[in-house]
Amino acid sequence: MTRTPAPTDTSAPTPTTVPWPSVVPTGSPPTDATAPPAQPRADTGTGAGTGPESDADTADSPPGADAVAGAGTGAQWAPPAEAGAQPVPGRPPAASGARTSGSGPGGVWEELVTSALLGTDRRTPPGGERGPGAAAVLLDAVAAETVRRRAGLRPARAAGRPDPAPEDPRPPLPEAAARRLTMLLTDRPGTAGGGRRGSAPDLMELLPQWLATANARGFAAPPQTLPALLDAARGRTDLRPAALKFAGPRALWLARLNPDWRFALRATPGGGAAPPGSGAMERARRLWAEGLFAERVALLAALRARDAVGARELLASTWATERAEDRLMFLDSLRTGLEAADEPFLEQALADRSRNVRATAAELLSALPRSALAARMAARAATCVSLDRTRTPPAIVVEAPHECDAGMERDGVVTKPPAGRGERSWWFGQLVEAAPLATWPARLAGRTAEEIVALPVSDGWQGELHAAWCRAAVRQRDGVWARALLGAPTAPDAGGPGAVSLAERAKLLGTLGAAERAEWVAGFIATHGLSEAFQLLGMCGVPWATPLGRAVVDALNIARDAGSYPWSFSGVMGLAERCLDPSEAGRLDGLLAIPDEPEDASPGAGGYWAEAFQRLVTTLRLRAAMAEELRAGS
Amino acid sequence: MERTAGPSAPATAPGDPEAARRRAERRAERITAGATELEQRLADLLRAGLAGAEQTGGGPWEETAARMVDAQAPGLASRVRELAAIPSSGPGWPVRLLEECALLHLLDRGWLHRERLPDSLAATVRSRVGLSTSADGPPVRDHWLVLAQYDTADARLTTRRVWLYGAETDRTVLLLSYGAAGRPPELALPVGLALEAEVSAYPDAGRRRVALGRRFAPPEPTRARPRGVTTSRATVRYGEALRDDPWLDSVPVVLDRVVPVPDGDGWQLADADGDTALPLARTTGGQPGLWRLVALSGGAPVTVFGECGHRGFAPLTAWPAGRGTAVPLC
């Protein structure tokens, strides 16, 4: 212990000043001009090797050990001997005084490395001797230099700082909700191993719901969760709008620093929705004139949502100079907030050079029942459909058009049918689809939509006609016709391949109110079971209305009793986990037990069902807890 | 990262003290033989030149490491294994290999001549070589704040490091615990908790490693924060610590009022009130941790705990400006 001189304890051992290897980027000059790499400090050379304890016992002892002991004359490194070194706490490198260059430790270091690379048999190290002992002498010297260099490390000069992130004025997330978010974001699907999901909830699937609730309550994202949020939004485009809204302005600041997150900047032009107010329109015009395509599409969509006229005028101002594919995308954004005042602009687009632009303009015009195009289509469609009163009961007779004339083509009718379809029925379908539905009661003796749909259609035209009416009801968002075409959910042909396909039914449901939708699907499931219900359930609002939820649970229960495996219903089960009202969890407790297996059941199915129901209940409880956490603090 | 030589077996052997002394002597002799052999191996390498080390691959090192295990010197063995990985570690590997060879040589010499070293340095050498020691320091009672907890794992062992900061003693200490491969160690102290407890230091020179003794209350969340220093002061701390333990790769440091700043391909932590900065070490923490740190800061000063050493600064935990709880980065 006597070898450590006490008075030097407060001084830092600072033999050489060497920046970290990573401080100086390759190809750039050293960041600290006064301390180039491998330059020795003037105030360090003198103390080394002349420690107060240098004495005779080094004669027969290896220098390396002396280095450790801090006592040897042979070692260059002896921290306690650095008593002469200036203490430098807090002193920036620029102020660290004069330096010498040349034969100091820095130059020695280069020579040591060269000798080590080539081998001491070929290159005698500096200050060493030839022969077998040279390697040990070299290692002694390198050990001393290594520790000296490490002890001499000093901070680098700070690089240019980025502008700070903008303020996020939203209130912070309650602590429990913040912990939950971290859990949802760190859950990795498939960690349980194997394909089977077990009874653990699928947390990633709950993220969309969590984000929607948090956004509705207007909370700010905890800054440290932003990287995981951006990664999640990057991997799943369906999450993007909600994730980016929740992530807020700091996420855009962050995205500018990491190329992986560029998508966030594209998704929100100009760093988020431009605040309305003076100059907003001016900024929009500049972005419209100078922005990238994706930025312009996003700008137009955002503007259209809050100022339909302004968006249309902005588009009209440059319409003639846009490229055809861009015109198509821009035109599509008019779908939002489509109004009668859009008609002149759309009429003009009917004469566009591009066929696709013409077709889209025609489609939009036909969704405006009072437009001139709708009237023209109504006249054409009406001539094809008539009522044959001579039959009992009366029947609809269809006479499809014999040609597609120039006027039809100008109004967006596509002349050439897809492969396998006759051209007359193809033209007919387009005419009926584009004609306002109000055409038909007038044409068919004042009958209601329901009565019209019930009429027989002669010569096998029913499928074509009803399918076209379905498309028209969806396009014109006509609930009365949609209801008529859907029919009763309990009708025997509702579950099978009737005149109206499941996909069309799902779209028709979209035109109805949430309660009516849920009721219809509940009736459908009660009659037809779950095998065809997935697509229809996807159209229902979350959480499911009570009758719908109970219909689904009852149907699952029946499927279990029938002895099939639960993974035949994994799609519906997954939906139920995300959509069932969490307050229903209590009613499911009876399903958690493993039932006795009937003789014709699939082996082990009962256990798997219990597991699946367990996951359902666990997920529902989790969703209830999530909602509760987000209610706090607001 | 603090290098360690594996779990410590109880240092006291059963049976009579004379037998224990003879066992310890026999083990020391075997380690001495191992260290001597390793010296020869290093000398051979340096005589032939490091430039050829890339071609020879890790095979010879693996064999040497196995010899060190036989010699009951696990600390030497793990250092030898790390040497094997250096030639494939990217640009600049020859210098890193040379430095690590030299420090291994220094450790060999330290062992072979340990009787001439000051007591504390001799204890450090024994611990670095891999001789188990026991935490025989006097118990220190404090309100210990958990600064960081992270695991590293190899094929045989999961090592958990828990950094604690004692508010009253102003000391930062390290708890190590181990789990068999693939299994997490038992002791879990999440960041942001604090516990009233006694710790006892191991006899190494730095006296940073401790064993957890009596606990007076279960860990509880706390808003307390450690005191921090500037980047300049942090490098001085590392330099000072090398005086007691030249094999030290880093020291635990809390940096106060620093801002993460991009610098070329890497990042720095820059003093908010000065023009100095520490480069961030590239390996530890990983990218997710780095981005959490950047997001937390948002360009504003934060408090960061991490390990500061010759590879740069490895951030482990951060605290936002103003109020706010600790955010683990590892």
Interface residues (C-beta under 8 A of the other chain):
Chain A: M1 T2 R3 T4 A12 P13 T14 W20 P21 S22 V23 P25 S28 D57 S61 P62 G64 A65 A67 V68 A69 A71 W77 P79 P80 P87 V88 P89 G90 R91 P92 P93 A94 L112 V113 A116 L117 L118 G119 T120 D121 R122 P132 A134 A135 A136 L138 L139 D140 V142 A143 E145 T146 V147 R149 R150 A151 G152 L153 R154 P155 A156 R157 A158 A159 G160 R161 P162 D163 P164 A165 P223 Q224 T225 L226 P227 A228 R250 W253 L254 L257 N258
Chain B: E39 L42 A43 D44 L45 L46 R47 A48 G49 L50 A51 G92 P94 V95 L98 E99 C101 A102 L103 H105 L106 D108 R109 G110 L112 H113 R116 L117 P118 D119 S120 L121 V125 T230 T231 S232 R233 A234 T235 V236 Y238 G239 E240 L242 R243 P246 V259 V261 P262 D263 G264 D265 G266 Q268 A270 D271 G274 D275 T276 A277 L278 P279 R282 P288 W291 R292 V294 A295 L296 S297 G298 G299 A300 G309 H310 R311 G312 P320 V327
